[in-house]
Amino acid sequence: MPLQPHLVQRFVDACGEQSVLADQSECWTYGFDNSKQHACPDLVVLPQDAKQIQECVQLCRQFNIPLTTRGRGTNTTGAAVPVQSGIVLSTERMDRILEVDRSNRNMRVEPGVLNSTVQKRAAEVGLFWPPDPGSADYCTVGGNLACNAAGPRAIKYGTCRENTLEILAVTGAGHLIRTGSATTKGVVGLDLTRLLIGSEGILAIITEARLKLGAIAERTDTIRACYQDTQSAIDAVVSILAQSALPCALEFIDEGSLNLIRGQETIALDSDAKAMLIIEVDGLTPAVDADVAAVLEAAKNPGCVDLKNASESRQREELWRARKVLSQALRSFAPSKINEDVVVPVSQLPALLLDLERLSKEFSIPIFNFGHAGNGNIHVNLLYDESDSRQAAAARQCLNKVFDLVLKLGGTLSGEHGVGVSKRDWVDRELNPEVLSLMMKIKQQFDPDGILNPGKVLPNLAVSD
Amino acid sequence: MPLQPHLVQRFVDACGEQSVLADQSECWTYGFDNSKQHACPDLVVLPQDAKQIQECVQLCRQFNIPLTTRGRGTNTTGAAVPVQSGIVLSTERMDRILEVDRSNRNMRVEPGVLNSTVQKRAAEVGLFWPPDPGSADYCTVGGNLACNAAGPRAIKYGTCRENTLEILAVTGAGHLIRTGSATTKGVVGLDLTRLLIGSEGILAIITEARLKLGAIAERTDTIRACYQDTQSAIDAVVSILAQSALPCALEFIDEGSLNLIRGQETIALDSDAKAMLIIEVDGLTPAVDADVAAVLEAAKNPGCVDLKNASESRQREELWRARKVLSQALRSFAPSKINEDVVVPVSQLPALLLDLERLSKEFSIPIFNFGHAGNGNIHVNLLYDESDSRQAAAARQCLNKVFDLVLKLGGTLSGEHGVGVSKRDWVDRELNPEVLSLMMKIKQQFDPDGILNPGKVLPNLAVSD
């Protein structure tokens, strides 16, 4: 329902005419994210600075309007979908890099800057920002921080939580706060920086962040290791992590996914290969030689059927293309896909994958698994046809069992995608009531009127004492 | 004031007779920490499990008794001193290692286990826990987590916040909560794990933690680099951090401290040396060779007067002994010492050290500086005689100016020691009122009656909306 004209005018007064979209056809496009869910916002605002954001928040408080912040909507959980309508605040016009501090290895940015823009600018001074989600080319840093995005490099370099020094944000109460400090260490007061990171816009709207950068490695080698079964592949993962040459990527691809790759014929794979690891090692050139040797040694076990160091960039590209081709292959395999990103302790990966195979058969839902094995973080893809009601119901029942399984194995429901709308109903299976109650109380302190991204992350439960 | 006998009996009922110390002479010794401040508790409890802790918290809530948790009291800020009397809860009898999970590189421990015990047990399976405070031999993991302890290795391996997976804790409301997960990635709900780490016992009492371990490096080399002035030394720090061979320690020692070391004659130092770096590089043997070469190259600049790789363990020990001898030397230099641990952006270290020299002259207070230069984290030692009231007043005025200086340079008042009582009055200079207000409101959600470690960390301010 469109806002009343006098209210729209208030937002125009706050942000300027060019920064408010009231036309419903324009609003419509801001109602999606990559979850394919949709809810049309009543109004879209495109503020250009923190002050305008504060004014928007004040207006939303005053008139009790829900406010959903979005970057480029690449998240897969519905976290950026305005499920209770109201305002969508897009940070797309706050996309400036404010400062590159080479000496202190950090960069101050606005939330709407793309991850890839940060990487490009950092690379000019020999640095990089570790979080590298698959959508790096078109996702924003603000969205990365809101979801604590990661990617393959997290195994060595950490997630957003380990790579953000300072945040400026507007709380749901309309206050501009500064958390953390410009330094790489600091213990004054409570850690609100990490509390904001991963909070999916339910506490505050990030208006600026100082990102911690690292030095780009001189060389990166990519190892391809194929195994006759899952257990052997995961044994190799455990062995690799037990020695001191820590890879900067340690990716797993299961048998079904390998078969999809084979179908694309982009890469020659041993016919005995039923699980594959892609392992990357980076550092100075002579150090990489030593580290690769150690990793190859650790990766070798009786179940290993193929082990190659793709030191040439052509071979590296071929390998990563094979990994990337997977997403397209999955799309052509079935019209609908549930893409989860569960995590279990690394040693439980064989049990997880074995039970996923069992669930796949039980529900007649093909499941393809690949992901960041070094963190135990697997992307579980359930493929089905949403227009077939029987299949759709089976997929959801199966997903339910997947979550049960993950929690039984001591895992967590999400490693990097977050909760949003998609996993909100399962959160209370993982977190106990006292913890949930504390989270809801913290939310109330930041956002006393509950205007920020309502209907996300935390379930609708009464707050207990 | 001792508790009334019927109240003492309630704690005896909760924890057992052997676990309650009511005798004032016994209580007295639990009133200190390494800040040298003292306040005698009314009662000391030594619980053996989380359930006993919950019962103690419930009793303290019921009878409105302050409750201060302590490990071994090695902190320097008064954080473990029961400034409002009441109960001291010592975790010393909860010192078990509950699980060593080699495959998943983590260890589940009770809070009273010593840091060095964790390291010893981890080393048996080729692993280590990164936080390495100077007091590792006699400080507890619970205390480490409460203060977010770090040490030299933080530059490469991070602090407690980067190396803790899961926490069990009893809140001030008496609820047992579990935060985080057994996995190295997780984004379900708000990050309460990091919120508890560094909260100095004002939110909850940690009853168990799952520590994230890393693989022990095959070899560690130690480089000694001496410079003719501070600026050259810090230029070297910046250059070292700009290349990809990241050291696992990057320590700075200033001229005054070098002179103290010279006085101890444990090590031959070039007479031109007015600043020294101790740099450690670890990894696989051939990788260390490459990394050391790169670090030596980066450390070399026109101001460098001496550059040596102490590859032999005898030379390494000599170097670290020199660093360690400093603390004793400082003690013999003057009867009283204020030991701060401020942090500034690395590039601001020369400005900080220059201005500290100026302040030292202005107040006639000798100041010695050394510390973790890679993190911009410097231990600033003000030496004076507390029994000389003029000197004591000058030291405090000088300290005040030191804090002003640090904040002016974009720094933070504490990198690893924390706030406790010592820095509480300065916290509102660093944190803005809205941030402080949020922290106080969060404290209220965890500890509605304000019984946990009252008078610490957060200043006494009215909570605003």
Interface residues (C-beta under 8 A of the other chain):
Chain A: D101 R102 S103 N104 R105 G126 L127 C147 N148 A150 A154 I155 G158 T159 R161 E162 T171 A173 H175 L176 I177 R178 T179 S181 A182 T183 T184 K185 G186 V187 V188 G189 L190 D191 L192 R194 L195 I197 G198 S199 L203 G214 A215 I216 A217 E218 V238 L241 A242 Q243 S244 A245 L246 D282 G283 L284 T285 P286 A287 V288 D289 A290 D291 A294 V343 V344 P345 V346 S347 H372 N375 G376 N377 G410 G411 T412 L413 S414 G415 E416 H417 G418 V419 K423 V427 E430 L431 N432 E434 V435 L436 L438 M439 K441 I442 K443 Q445 F446 P448 V457 L458 D465
Chain B: D101 R102 S103 N104 R105 G126 L127 C147 N148 A150 A154 I155 G158 T159 R161 E162 T171 A173 H175 L176 I177 R178 T179 S181 A182 T183 T184 K185 G186 V187 V188 G189 L190 D191 L192 R194 L195 I197 G198 S199 L203 G214 A215 I216 A217 E218 V238 L241 A242 Q243 S244 A245 L246 D282 G283 L284 T285 P286 A287 D289 A290 D291 A294 V343 V344 P345 V346 S347 H372 N375 G376 N377 G410 G411 T412 L413 S414 G415 E416 H417 G418 V419 K423 V427 E430 L431 N432 E434 V435 L436 L438 M439 K441 I442 K443 Q445 F446 P448 V457 L458 D465
